[in-house]
Amino acid sequence: MQDRMLYTLTEVAAALSVGRSKVYELVRSGALPSVRIGGSRRVRGEDLATFLDSLERGSAAPLAGIR
């Protein structure tokens, strides 16, 4: 998902096949970095790729403690 620079949290949720509330939890915990532009929150494509890479390496740490 690095074809665009920024993604909405709804788009991130669809890409990860999780609910939007899970994405908000990941952002709130710091596991998935985000930026604010005006009143909108976005995830940079490179941050999403880094998050996915951490999952591919078998590290469940970004999801630890999140329900």
A tleap script that builds the chain and sets N, CA, C and O, in Angstrom:
source leaprc.protein.ff14SB
mol = sequence {
  NMET GLN ASP ARG MET LEU TYR THR LEU THR
  GLU VAL ALA ALA ALA LEU SER VAL GLY ARG
  SER LYS VAL TYR GLU LEU VAL ARG SER GLY
  ALA LEU PRO SER VAL ARG ILE GLY GLY SER
  ARG ARG VAL ARG GLY GLU ASP LEU ALA THR
  PHE LEU ASP SER LEU GLU ARG GLY SER ALA
  ALA PRO LEU ALA GLY ILE CARG
}
set mol.1.N position { 0.815 -1.210 0.000 }
set mol.1.CA position { 0.000 0.000 0.000 }
set mol.1.C position { 0.848 1.258 0.000 }
set mol.1.O position { 0.501 2.217 0.690 }
set mol.2.N position { 1.904 1.294 -0.717 }
set mol.2.CA position { 2.715 2.501 -0.736 }
set mol.2.C position { 2.545 3.287 -2.029 }
set mol.2.O position { 3.413 4.084 -2.386 }
set mol.3.N position { 1.445 3.072 -2.730 }
set mol.3.CA position { 1.240 3.809 -3.971 }
set mol.3.C position { 0.777 5.237 -3.708 }
set mol.3.O position { 0.861 6.085 -4.596 }
set mol.4.N position { 0.288 5.518 -2.494 }
set mol.4.CA position { -0.120 6.871 -2.113 }
set mol.4.C position { 0.650 7.287 -0.875 }
set mol.4.O position { 1.188 6.448 -0.152 }
set mol.5.N position { 0.698 8.567 -0.642 }
set mol.5.CA position { 1.434 9.070 0.517 }
set mol.5.C position { 0.630 8.938 1.807 }
set mol.5.O position { 1.200 8.634 2.855 }
set mol.6.N position { -0.676 9.159 1.751 }
set mol.6.CA position { -1.508 9.158 2.948 }
set mol.6.C position { -2.767 8.320 2.750 }
set mol.6.O position { -3.320 8.245 1.654 }
set mol.7.N position { -3.204 7.691 3.843 }
set mol.7.CA position { -4.415 6.868 3.828 }
set mol.7.C position { -5.312 7.257 4.991 }
set mol.7.O position { -4.827 7.579 6.075 }
set mol.8.N position { -6.613 7.229 4.767 }
set mol.8.CA position { -7.549 7.453 5.860 }
set mol.8.C position { -7.543 6.234 6.769 }
set mol.8.O position { -7.104 5.157 6.364 }
set mol.9.N position { -8.021 6.395 7.981 }
set mol.9.CA position { -8.070 5.264 8.900 }
set mol.9.C position { -9.048 4.202 8.403 }
set mol.9.O position { -8.857 3.015 8.666 }
set mol.10.N position { -10.083 4.614 7.695 }
set mol.10.CA position { -11.015 3.663 7.100 }
set mol.10.C position { -10.331 2.830 6.026 }
set mol.10.O position { -10.561 1.625 5.934 }
set mol.11.N position { -9.488 3.468 5.210 }
set mol.11.CA position { -8.742 2.744 4.181 }
set mol.11.C position { -7.744 1.777 4.808 }
set mol.11.O position { -7.554 0.666 4.314 }
set mol.12.N position { -7.106 2.203 5.898 }
set mol.12.CA position { -6.158 1.331 6.593 }
set mol.12.C position { -6.894 0.122 7.163 }
set mol.12.O position { -6.407 -1.005 7.068 }
set mol.13.N position { -8.062 0.351 7.752 }
set mol.13.CA position { -8.849 -0.746 8.308 }
set mol.13.C position { -9.198 -1.759 7.220 }
set mol.13.O position { -9.090 -2.965 7.443 }
set mol.14.N position { -9.609 -1.292 6.065 }
set mol.14.CA position { -9.952 -2.194 4.956 }
set mol.14.C position { -8.721 -2.969 4.494 }
set mol.14.O position { -8.809 -4.165 4.215 }
set mol.15.N position { -7.574 -2.292 4.413 }
set mol.15.CA position { -6.355 -2.953 3.955 }
set mol.15.C position { -5.895 -4.024 4.934 }
set mol.15.O position { -5.355 -5.050 4.521 }
set mol.16.N position { -6.104 -3.795 6.228 }
set mol.16.CA position { -5.676 -4.749 7.247 }
set mol.16.C position { -6.758 -5.780 7.581 }
set mol.16.O position { -6.521 -6.713 8.348 }
set mol.17.N position { -7.942 -5.601 7.000 }
set mol.17.CA position { -9.095 -6.473 7.279 }
set mol.17.C position { -9.448 -6.491 8.763 }
set mol.17.O position { -9.711 -7.541 9.350 }
set mol.18.N position { -9.444 -5.295 9.347 }
set mol.18.CA position { -9.861 -5.133 10.733 }
set mol.18.C position { -10.860 -3.981 10.791 }
set mol.18.O position { -11.022 -3.237 9.823 }
set mol.19.N position { -11.518 -3.844 11.921 }
set mol.19.CA position { -12.457 -2.750 12.086 }
set mol.19.C position { -11.755 -1.421 12.284 }
set mol.19.O position { -10.579 -1.361 12.645 }
set mol.20.N position { -12.503 -0.363 12.041 }
set mol.20.CA position { -11.947 0.974 12.203 }
set mol.20.C position { -11.528 1.242 13.647 }
set mol.20.O position { -10.541 1.935 13.895 }
set mol.21.N position { -12.287 0.686 14.601 }
set mol.21.CA position { -11.942 0.886 16.007 }
set mol.21.C position { -10.590 0.256 16.337 }
set mol.21.O position { -9.856 0.788 17.170 }
set mol.22.N position { -10.249 -0.857 15.707 }
set mol.22.CA position { -8.937 -1.490 15.915 }
set mol.22.C position { -7.829 -0.572 15.408 }
set mol.22.O position { -6.783 -0.451 16.045 }
set mol.23.N position { -8.049 0.069 14.276 }
set mol.23.CA position { -7.048 0.995 13.739 }
set mol.23.C position { -6.878 2.175 14.696 }
set mol.23.O position { -5.755 2.614 14.944 }
set mol.24.N position { -7.985 2.690 15.234 }
set mol.24.CA position { -7.886 3.777 16.206 }
set mol.24.C position { -7.098 3.334 17.436 }
set mol.24.O position { -6.318 4.117 17.978 }
set mol.25.N position { -7.287 2.098 17.883 }
set mol.25.CA position { -6.525 1.573 19.021 }
set mol.25.C position { -5.033 1.501 18.693 }
set mol.25.O position { -4.191 1.861 19.515 }
set mol.26.N position { -4.714 1.031 17.483 }
set mol.26.CA position { -3.311 0.954 17.066 }
set mol.26.C position { -2.675 2.336 17.024 }
set mol.26.O position { -1.530 2.515 17.439 }
set mol.27.N position { -3.426 3.313 16.520 }
set mol.27.CA position { -2.924 4.686 16.448 }
set mol.27.C position { -2.762 5.247 17.862 }
set mol.27.O position { -1.734 5.843 18.181 }
set mol.28.N position { -3.764 5.057 18.695 }
set mol.28.CA position { -3.731 5.594 20.055 }
set mol.28.C position { -2.570 5.000 20.870 }
set mol.28.O position { -1.952 5.696 21.676 }
set mol.29.N position { -2.282 3.714 20.652 }
set mol.29.CA position { -1.207 3.057 21.397 }
set mol.29.C position { 0.188 3.410 20.862 }
set mol.29.O position { 1.194 3.157 21.524 }
set mol.30.N position { 0.237 3.990 19.667 }
set mol.30.CA position { 1.521 4.328 19.066 }
set mol.30.C position { 2.089 3.225 18.186 }
set mol.30.O position { 3.153 3.393 17.588 }
set mol.31.N position { 1.384 2.092 18.101 }
set mol.31.CA position { 1.864 0.990 17.264 }
set mol.31.C position { 1.817 1.357 15.782 }
set mol.31.O position { 2.621 0.870 14.988 }
set mol.32.N position { 0.877 2.213 15.422 }
set mol.32.CA position { 0.728 2.665 14.037 }
set mol.32.C position { 0.757 4.194 14.041 }
set mol.32.O position { -0.234 4.825 14.410 }
set mol.33.N position { 1.864 4.792 13.641 }
set mol.33.CA position { 1.962 6.256 13.645 }
set mol.33.C position { 0.971 6.893 12.678 }
set mol.33.O position { 0.614 6.310 11.655 }
set mol.34.N position { 0.538 8.098 13.023 }
set mol.34.CA position { -0.384 8.834 12.155 }
set mol.34.C position { -0.054 10.312 12.230 }
set mol.34.O position { 0.698 10.759 13.096 }
set mol.35.N position { -0.631 11.058 11.304 }
set mol.35.CA position { -0.469 12.509 11.272 }
set mol.35.C position { -1.838 13.150 11.221 }
set mol.35.O position { -2.805 12.549 10.754 }
set mol.36.N position { -1.908 14.382 11.710 }
set mol.36.CA position { -3.156 15.141 11.622 }
set mol.36.C position { -2.978 16.227 10.572 }
set mol.36.O position { -1.964 16.924 10.528 }
set mol.37.N position { -3.983 16.346 9.740 }
set mol.37.CA position { -4.018 17.426 8.758 }
set mol.37.C position { -5.372 18.094 8.947 }
set mol.37.O position { -6.407 17.546 8.569 }
set mol.38.N position { -5.351 19.267 9.528 }
set mol.38.CA position { -6.603 19.912 9.899 }
set mol.38.C position { -7.312 19.050 10.927 }
set mol.38.O position { -6.741 18.729 11.969 }
set mol.39.N position { -8.548 18.675 10.645 }
set mol.39.CA position { -9.313 17.825 11.548 }
set mol.39.C position { -9.267 16.364 11.181 }
set mol.39.O position { -9.983 15.552 11.767 }
set mol.40.N position { -8.428 16.013 10.213 }
set mol.40.CA position { -8.378 14.635 9.726 }
set mol.40.C position { -7.108 13.932 10.178 }
set mol.40.O position { -6.044 14.544 10.264 }
set mol.41.N position { -7.228 12.652 10.464 }
set mol.41.CA position { -6.074 11.836 10.823 }
set mol.41.C position { -5.762 10.930 9.639 }
set mol.41.O position { -6.659 10.322 9.054 }
set mol.42.N position { -4.495 10.847 9.298 }
set mol.42.CA position { -4.048 10.025 8.175 }
set mol.42.C position { -2.849 9.185 8.586 }
set mol.42.O position { -2.118 9.533 9.513 }
set mol.43.N position { -2.658 8.071 7.884 }
set mol.43.CA position { -1.497 7.211 8.090 }
set mol.43.C position { -0.639 7.310 6.833 }
set mol.43.O position { -1.128 7.135 5.717 }
set mol.44.N position { 0.647 7.593 7.031 }
set mol.44.CA position { 1.552 7.662 5.886 }
set mol.44.C position { 1.771 6.260 5.333 }
set mol.44.O position { 1.825 5.292 6.091 }
set mol.45.N position { 1.895 6.151 4.028 }
set mol.45.CA position { 2.115 4.872 3.378 }
set mol.45.C position { 3.344 4.156 3.908 }
set mol.45.O position { 3.322 2.938 4.085 }
set mol.46.N position { 4.415 4.894 4.162 }
set mol.46.CA position { 5.643 4.273 4.661 }
set mol.46.C position { 5.464 3.757 6.091 }
set mol.46.O position { 6.068 2.750 6.460 }
set mol.47.N position { 4.640 4.436 6.902 }
set mol.47.CA position { 4.386 3.953 8.264 }
set mol.47.C position { 3.534 2.689 8.246 }
set mol.47.O position { 3.741 1.787 9.058 }
set mol.48.N position { 2.584 2.622 7.330 }
set mol.48.CA position { 1.774 1.418 7.194 }
set mol.48.C position { 2.648 0.249 6.733 }
set mol.48.O position { 2.505 -0.868 7.229 }
set mol.49.N position { 3.547 0.504 5.790 }
set mol.49.CA position { 4.447 -0.547 5.310 }
set mol.49.C position { 5.364 -1.038 6.429 }
set mol.49.O position { 5.607 -2.239 6.549 }
set mol.50.N position { 5.871 -0.119 7.246 }
set mol.50.CA position { 6.721 -0.499 8.374 }
set mol.50.C position { 5.942 -1.348 9.372 }
set mol.50.O position { 6.457 -2.344 9.880 }
set mol.51.N position { 4.707 -0.954 9.652 }
set mol.51.CA position { 3.859 -1.720 10.556 }
set mol.51.C position { 3.637 -3.129 10.012 }
set mol.51.O position { 3.744 -4.105 10.754 }
set mol.52.N position { 3.331 -3.235 8.734 }
set mol.52.CA position { 3.105 -4.546 8.124 }
set mol.52.C position { 4.378 -5.383 8.138 }
set mol.52.O position { 4.317 -6.589 8.379 }
set mol.53.N position { 5.527 -4.766 7.884 }
set mol.53.CA position { 6.801 -5.490 7.934 }
set mol.53.C position { 7.041 -6.067 9.323 }
set mol.53.O position { 7.549 -7.181 9.453 }
set mol.54.N position { 6.683 -5.322 10.354 }
set mol.54.CA position { 6.884 -5.819 11.714 }
set mol.54.C position { 6.007 -7.039 11.976 }
set mol.54.O position { 6.394 -7.926 12.736 }
set mol.55.N position { 4.836 -7.091 11.360 }
set mol.55.CA position { 3.957 -8.250 11.508 }
set mol.55.C position { 4.495 -9.429 10.716 }
set mol.55.O position { 4.394 -10.569 11.171 }
set mol.56.N position { 5.065 -9.183 9.542 }
set mol.56.CA position { 5.598 -10.249 8.702 }
set mol.56.C position { 6.783 -10.938 9.351 }
set mol.56.O position { 7.008 -12.125 9.115 }
set mol.57.N position { 7.542 -10.225 10.159 }
set mol.57.CA position { 8.699 -10.811 10.828 }
set mol.57.C position { 8.281 -11.695 11.988 }
set mol.57.O position { 9.126 -12.252 12.688 }
set mol.58.N position { 6.987 -11.824 12.191 }
set mol.58.CA position { 6.491 -12.697 13.237 }
set mol.58.C position { 6.397 -12.021 14.582 }
set mol.58.O position { 6.097 -12.672 15.584 }
set mol.59.N position { 6.647 -10.729 14.624 }
set mol.59.CA position { 6.549 -10.005 15.882 }
set mol.59.C position { 5.117 -9.543 16.075 }
set mol.59.O position { 4.590 -8.756 15.288 }
set mol.60.N position { 4.498 -10.041 17.129 }
set mol.60.CA position { 3.137 -9.612 17.446 }
set mol.60.C position { 3.148 -8.408 18.376 }
set mol.60.O position { 2.092 -7.976 18.839 }
set mol.61.N position { 4.318 -7.867 18.653 }
set mol.61.CA position { 4.457 -6.770 19.592 }
set mol.61.C position { 3.534 -5.582 19.286 }
set mol.61.O position { 2.965 -5.025 20.224 }
set mol.62.N position { 3.352 -5.158 18.007 }
set mol.62.CA position { 2.480 -4.020 17.765 }
set mol.62.C position { 1.043 -4.263 18.204 }
set mol.62.O position { 0.315 -3.308 18.475 }
set mol.63.N position { 0.621 -5.518 18.279 }
set mol.63.CA position { -0.744 -5.815 18.660 }
set mol.63.C position { -0.862 -6.246 20.118 }
set mol.63.O position { -1.970 -6.422 20.624 }
set mol.64.N position { 0.258 -6.415 20.788 }
set mol.64.CA position { 0.232 -6.897 22.170 }
set mol.64.C position { -0.524 -5.927 23.060 }
set mol.64.O position { -0.308 -4.717 23.002 }
set mol.65.N position { -1.398 -6.458 23.871 }
set mol.65.CA position { -2.138 -5.660 24.812 }
set mol.65.C position { -3.303 -4.894 24.227 }
set mol.65.O position { -3.960 -4.136 24.941 }
set mol.66.N position { -3.573 -5.070 22.960 }
set mol.66.CA position { -4.688 -4.373 22.315 }
set mol.66.C position { -5.790 -5.366 22.051 }
set mol.66.O position { -5.568 -6.426 21.466 }
set mol.67.N position { -6.973 -5.016 22.485 }
set mol.67.CA position { -8.116 -5.919 22.277 }
set mol.67.C position { -9.079 -5.348 21.309 }
set mol.67.O position { -10.099 -5.969 21.013 }
savepdb mol mol.pdb
quit
